[in-house]
Amino acid sequence: MGDEACGDRASTARWEPRSTHRVVGATANLRDLGGVPAGDGRVVGASRVLRAEALVLPDTTPLCTVWAPSDTDAYRALGIRTVLDLRSTSETGRVASAWPDATAAAYVAIPIEEGGEGDTDYVREIRTGLRIRFTAADMAGYYALTLRRRADEFGTALRILADPERLPVLVHCAAGKDRTGLLVALLLEGLGVPRRVVVEEYALTGALRPHRVRAYAHRFEGSGVDLDDVATLFDSPAAAMEEALAGLDAEFGSVRRYLTDRCGLTRGDLESLRANLLVPAPVRGMEGPTEEARGG
């Protein structure tokens, strides 16, 4: 047991969040969760679950990543079978997701109404002077609210991720950081991934999409707000996810208890997630991942 625990710690220590990043087309925040360590000698298998920002058709909005038809072969090579769109009904009504067309995957919308980069109540509060700054604690409060309001939606999404017939699944929202970040954090917690890794995986969005507040500077013109004071609204601070998950621990005893008590997952659902998404960790010193870890 001691040797196995030491091995798990070493595997976790070697894991690098940027190893999940995939460069396809114009995307900035496309990631394959393959290789994320689960702490029991297993890792998330490659090409099971991917996460990303919204992908849209040309000439729809300059604030989202645009699908160029010339990149279609690269998108199709991802092998995506299901696209989960977590954007609100108003967002999807304004701009459709291009991920299904780009990947030839089935499309499932699970609207989480709270959120939308640059399209939230917080933005309106800042523009009208009701709020002059936005902190990591404010972000944690938003996450806490969303987790409690949308437990059913998160449960539905997690059951899709547990279904082998749906895999590989790509999850996206607008920026791929808040609603997607919460779902992925819940998934990784359900898989037994160490908390530190869960938080580091979430925080990677801030490195891949830095200074996002600048893209929305026009929304705050005339408000007198200092963009640096509200930049966290468009970032993914580790402290926000740490506080949000700690809140679930405090209220439910653990995130897994939240998944069963509020999201409605059964023990069978959790076992299916682990059975279908986890594979043995590659042996240290091997030149590359095993065939199973590659998804073969």
URQUI-V735922 format. One line per field, one symbol per residue. phi: phi as a letter, one per 20 degrees, with the letter a starting at -180 (. if undefined). psi: psi as a letter, one per 40 degrees, with the letter a starting at -180 (. if undefined). Layout:
phi = ???
psi = ???
This chain:
phi = .ffffffffffffffdgffefcdclefdcecdfgnffencnccfffldcccaefdcfgmdbeedfeeegfeggfffffmfdcdddeffffffffcffegfffdmdfdcecfdffpogmbcgffffffenfcdbcdffffffffgfffefdgffffgfffffeeffeffdddbceemceffffffffffffenfgggfgfffffggfefcflfgffdgffdfnemfegffdffgddcfgfffgffffffgfednafffgfefdenfegfffffgffeddcgfgffoffaffgfffne
psi = ddddddddddddddhhdeeehhhhbeidfhihehehheefeiihiifdhiiiiihiiifdheeihhhhdeedddddedfhdhhhheiiddddddhiheddddefiihhhghhdhahhefidddddddeedheihiddddddddddddddfdddddddddddehdeeiihhhibcefdcddddddddddddeehiddddddddedddddgifdddeedddeheeeihddeedddeaghddddddddddddddediddddddddeeiidddddddddeeiiiiihheidaiidddee.
